[in-house]
């Protein structure tokens, strides 16, 4: 951040009075520009005992498999975001959503909130950001071809809970894998 | 938003190719400036059957009672944020934290994630943003003097769960009360 988005003046990193950390402060108008983590909402979608995955048609991690998920927009709820992403990426109409997991990625300033969900109907089709969408038997999940550590982590947890048929809300740690942060930072804000 | 924070050029609201909504786009360098909801983390803190509340020493809603909570910072987890806020606002050292509730405030672009927690020790003291901190018997919560609808909502839910001793993860709707959004917008980013 180099300039104030309000007045166009130059910003400087300094600690405002009463604050405990440096912020981007405008030298001209004094506006303080806070930077906060971004929320990503998504869903583990199960239909007829199988899980819905999307093969990414966008960078980062083009061609790998992921669950439908994406950045929250202003004006929507976390559940509405997960529903929109499932519709956009997989043409899927989510039903019976329940909160499932919170995953922190402090190294890239992201928080994932994941629902588990069913479908209103089994009709799915790849959206603009997906090469293909498919239902996988839990035993056939392509673990080594998943897009991100956060996806592996939450699917692992879900598959471990699944045989018991009980899904307590999970707070999961995500390992900071080599290169993962870089990928995301390069990727910026994936459309959708 | 009037100017690009990267190059200082003027920004314009328009829909980037492949996007589905208008964004602030820089006329000079082309940077797209996304705006996303902010995450607030906090905790309902119980000690010896009583709940910890803080009386706000800052606007908005100076003088009203609230639970310790505040905006997440980059580089921390949601739980770390809740712990930091409890320390800053109430001098409280949280222990035994468990996820409790998600609350959406789409009308002001905020998402609250609330833990329930105990204390490592019953020592509390008002921080710079609190006039006083006190433990309230659930029957004595000052409902009409709470700071925000979101605080009322999550405390109501907690007090309803409490007699059963079971706290399923809650996804709660928050009514958009008269003036609430304005207050928050005016309040901007409360320090802490």
Interface residues (C-beta under 8 A of the other chain):
Chain A: X1 X2 X3 X4 X5 X6 X7 X8 X10 X11 X16 X18 X19 X20 X21 X24 X32 X33 X34 X35 X36 X37 X38 X39 X71 X72 X73 X74 X75 X76 X77 X78 X79 X80 X99 X102 X104 X106 X107 X109 X111 X113 X128 X168 X169 X171 X189 X191 X192
Chain B: X1 X2 X3 X4 X5 X6 X7 X8 X10 X11 X16 X18 X19 X20 X21 X24 X32 X33 X34 X35 X36 X37 X38 X39 X71 X72 X73 X74 X75 X76 X77 X78 X79 X80 X99 X102 X104 X106 X107 X109 X111 X113 X128 X168 X169 X171 X189 X191 X192
